[in-house]
């Protein structure tokens, strides 16, 4: 599969400059991880890119084979993960006129925001990173992933909401989560009972803020 990000886009910079969140792995220009599809199917994806910042292209290999609908879902998730539809032209136009920001054009040209493939995963990561050092937050996530995520060869999938919802608060706290255990179990139970977080992406900003403010 191939994707065409809006230029400029530097895949290596985007994958390495900000911290790489587990369960993703990155080595020698290749990012790999397990994606959980809506059906529950687990797919191992491996992403590489050409070296053309002004004419970028992503190449995605998959195991196992997927249907056309699943292929579209994977493309949408990867597009979201790397913000490939974001148009940075307005920012660069402003940066060129700013005495400080203009240096980012040279140092960070083509950088985009890397994020989690789903809002559920993003929220759990956000809970883990509250009021702690980044290193400790990563330890919490690593523990959750290896304890509650399915292992596929050398990779672990991010835990399904059902797996975290079934865990007791005491069991979750064994990952050194502290007060975050209640938050993670709460949102996992809500999603398991039918809350569709992905629908939030389509809401106007004001309504989106109102919905997000309901989350502890």
N, C-alpha and C positions, 0 to 999 in steps of 0.2 A: 504494500500500500504506500501511497505517496500523498504528502500534503504540501501546499504552497503557502508558507507564512507571508504576511504582509511585510515587505522590507522597510527598513533594515532589520535583519534578524540574525543574531549570532548564537547558534545553538550551544556551542561549547561554553561561551560566557554565561548564558542563561542557566545552563546545567551545573556550573561549577562555582560561580561567584557567590551566590547565596547558598546557605547550607542545604545539602541534599537530605530530604526527609526520608526516613525509613517508611516503607520497605524497599524503596528504590535503590539501585546500585548504579554507579557510573565509573567506567574505566575505558581509557583510550578512545574517547569520542563516542562511546556507546552507553546509553541509559537503558537499563532493564528493570522490569518489575512485573508483578502479577496484577492484572486488572480483574475486578469482579464485575460482571455484566449484570444487567437488570434481572436476567433469568437466574442468576446465581452461578452461572458458568464462570470458571476461572481460566483466564487466558494469559500466557506469558508473552509480553511484548518486548521487543528490542528496537530502540530508536537510534538512528544515526542521521547525519545531515551532510550536505555538500559544504564546501568552504566559501560559498558565495554569499556574502552578507547582503548584497543588493539584489540578488536573485536566488533566495534561499529555497531549499527543498528538504523536507524530512522524508526518511524512508523507514517504514515500520514493518518488521517481520513478526510473525505470530506463530504460536503453538498452543493448542492444536488448530486445525482448520476451523473457519467460522462461516456462518451464512452471510448473505448480503446485508440483511438487517443488522446482524451483529457487527459487521464491518463498518457500517455507518455509525453505530453506537461508539465503536472504538475510535473512529476518526473524530467524533464530537468530543469525547473525553480527552484525547490527546490535544486537540485544539484548545480546549479549556485549560489543560495543564500548563501549556506553554504560551498562553495568551496570544496565539498567532494571528488573531484577527484585530488585535489592537493596532491602531494607526498612531504612530509616534511623531508624525510630521509636524503637528502643531507644537509639541514639546520642543523639538529640535529648532524650530523657527524662533521660539522664545529663548532657548538656551544660547543661540548664536549671539543674541544681543545682551546677554548677561555676563558680567565679568567673572562670576564664579561658575555658573552652570555651563559655560562654553567649554570648560575643560572636560565635562562629561562626554561631550561629543567625541573627543579623541579617546578617552580612557574606557568608556562604557558603551561605545557605539554598537547598537544592535541588541543590547540587553533588554529582555522583557521579563515580566514577573512569572516565576514558576510556582505552581500551586497544586493542590491535591485534585485528583480527578472527580471527586464528589464532595458536596457540601458536608455530608456526614463525616467523612474522613477529615475534612478541614476543621470542623468543629471539635472533634476529638483531639486533634493536634493542638488547636487553640487552647483547649482546657489544660492539656499537659504542660503548656508553656507559660501558664499563668503563675506569676509570683515565684519563679524559680530561675536559676541559671539555665542557659541553653543546654549545657551538658547534661544537667539533671533531667530536663525535659525530654531529651533524646533517650535517656536511660528508661524513663517511664514508657515511652512509645515502644522502644525495643522489647521491653518486658511484655506489654500488652500484645504486640504482634506475635511474638514467639509462643505466648501462652494461649492466645485465643484465635490466632490466624492459622489457616490451613497451610501446611507445608507442601510445596510442589518442587521436587528436586532440590535445588540449592536455594530456593526462594520461599518467602512466606507471603501470603496474602494479608492485606489489612483486614482486621477482624470484621465479620459481618455484624450488623446491629443485633441480630438474634443471639449471637454468642455472648456479646457484652451484656445484653439484657438479662440473660439467664444467670450470669455470674452474680454472686452475692456481693454486697458492699465490702465485707471482710475479705473476700477473695480478691477483689479489685485492689484493695488497699495493700495487698501483698506486693504489688508493683510500685509501692512507695508513692501512691497517688495522693494520699491525704484527703482533703476536702474535695478534690477533683473527682474522686470515685463516685460520689453522689451525683455530680453533674453528668458524668459519662453514662452512668446507668440510667439517669432520667431521660437523656436525649435518645439513648438506644431503645428504651421502652417506647417512647413516643413514635419513633420511626417504625419499630416492629408492629405497632398498633395501627399504622396507616399514614403517619405524617410523611408527606412527599416533599422533602427539602429541595429537590431539584426544581420544583415548580417555582421556587422563590426567585430563581434567576431571571424569570420573565417579568417580575413585578416592577412597577415604577419605584424610583428611589425612596419616596416618602413612605409608600406602603411596605416596601422591603424593610425599611428601618423599623416600622411598627411591628412587623412579624419577628424580626431578629431580637427586638427588645423583650419578647415573650420568653426567650431562651435564657435559662439561668446562667 
